[in-house]
């Protein structure tokens, strides 16, 4: 494997790590919003929580 290929693979791996972290954070926020919504069955509060979490 050439140095150029190693640099490309490293760059791609770092990009994938960053994307993975962003997706994990997004999933975490969605899960937290889901928990808060399911704790409160008041329709108005649910819609407000959805808007706040968007």
VOPAGU-2260 file (C-alpha; in pm, 1 decimal, decimal comma):
REM VOPAGU-2260
SITE   aa  ch    i         X         Y         Z
SITE  UNK   A    0       0,0       0,0       0,0
SITE  UNK   A    1     144,5     337,0     -98,0
SITE  UNK   A    2     167,6     639,2     130,5
SITE  UNK   A    3    -101,7     809,8     -75,2
SITE  UNK   A    4    -337,3     515,9     -25,7
SITE  UNK   A    5    -267,0     514,2     348,7
SITE  UNK   A    6    -342,3     888,1     369,6
SITE  UNK   A    7    -666,6     839,0     175,5
SITE  UNK   A    8    -771,3     546,3     394,2
SITE  UNK   A    9    -690,2     745,6     708,8
SITE  UNK   A   10    -890,3    1044,7     584,7
SITE  UNK   A   11   -1186,1     823,6     495,7
SITE  UNK   A   12   -1170,5     646,0     831,3
SITE  UNK   A   13   -1168,6     980,7    1015,2
SITE  UNK   A   14   -1465,1    1103,2     809,5
SITE  UNK   A   15   -1654,7     785,2     894,9
SITE  UNK   A   16   -1570,5     824,1    1264,7
SITE  UNK   A   17   -1701,1    1182,3    1260,7
SITE  UNK   A   18   -2019,0    1079,8    1079,2
SITE  UNK   A   19   -2067,4     791,2    1322,1
SITE  UNK   A   20   -2029,6    1026,8    1619,4
SITE  UNK   A   21   -2277,2    1275,2    1469,0
SITE  UNK   A   22   -2529,4     996,5    1410,7
SITE  UNK   A   23   -2481,7     864,8    1764,7
SITE  UNK   A   24   -2544,6    1213,0    1903,2
SITE  UNK   A   25   -2854,7    1255,0    1688,7
SITE  UNK   A   26   -2989,1     916,0    1794,9
SITE  UNK   A   27   -2922,4    1003,1    2157,8
SITE  UNK   A   28   -3116,9    1330,2    2128,7
SITE  UNK   A   29   -3404,5    1153,9    1953,3
SITE  UNK   A   30   -3412,0     884,8    2221,0
SITE  UNK   A   31   -3416,9    1145,8    2497,2
SITE  UNK   A   32   -3702,1    1329,2    2324,9
SITE  UNK   A   33   -3889,3    1001,1    2285,6
SITE  UNK   A   34   -3855,4     926,9    2656,9
SITE  UNK   A   35   -3975,5    1275,0    2753,5
SITE  UNK   A   36   -4270,9    1249,5    2514,3
SITE  UNK   A   37   -4374,4     904,2    2635,2
SITE  UNK   A   38   -4361,6    1022,1    2997,8
SITE  UNK   A   39   -4629,0    1281,2    2928,4
SITE  UNK   A   40   -4940,4    1182,5    2738,0
SITE  UNK   A   41   -5079,1    1538,1    2726,9
SITE  UNK   A   42   -5124,4    1609,2    2353,2
SITE  UNK   A   43   -5029,9    1976,5    2375,7
SITE  UNK   A   44   -4717,0    1895,9    2573,6
SITE  UNK   A   45   -4624,7    1622,1    2325,2
SITE  UNK   A   46   -4652,7    1859,1    2027,8
SITE  UNK   A   47   -4448,2    2120,9    2211,5
SITE  UNK   A   48   -4179,8    1863,6    2290,3
SITE  UNK   A   49   -4166,1    1759,0    1925,2
SITE  UNK   A   50   -4124,0    2122,6    1820,0
SITE  UNK   A   51   -3858,3    2182,4    2087,3
SITE  UNK   A   52   -3663,6    1873,7    1983,0
SITE  UNK   A   53   -3668,4    1950,7    1610,8
